[in-house]
Amino acid sequence: MNSIEKLTMKIVEFRDARDWENFHTPKNLALSLIIETGELFEIMQWKDDNQLFVELDKIKPKLKDELADVAIYLFLLAHEFNIDLELAIAEKIEKNWEKYPVGKKTEFEQ
Ligand SMILES: [Mg+2]
């Protein structure tokens, strides 16, 4: 069992101990993922990138919490569809190496 699967089992254990699994439909999980991503953006709202790094010590605890919330819903969604997320990420990185060969300019670089 890889590390993402182990974390997912901890999340599922937490969820099932509270009988929340009926609320965790794929659509609700996807919506929750977007909502938590919104909470992540809220921390950055009205700040430029430089401000974020200047204030990093202050905002880091909230960033950690929201990134974790995003990951939790992402892991649960992958679990619902029986997708091995670690393998999916590794395979997608391989696809990206083929899609974006080193030295080939992307649209935003031209
Ligand atoms: Mg949150």
Boltz pocket constraint, residues with backbone or C-beta under 6 A from the ligand:
constraints:
  - pocket:
      binder: B
      contacts: [[A, 36], [A, 39], [A, 65], [A, 66], [A, 69]]
      max_distance: 6.0
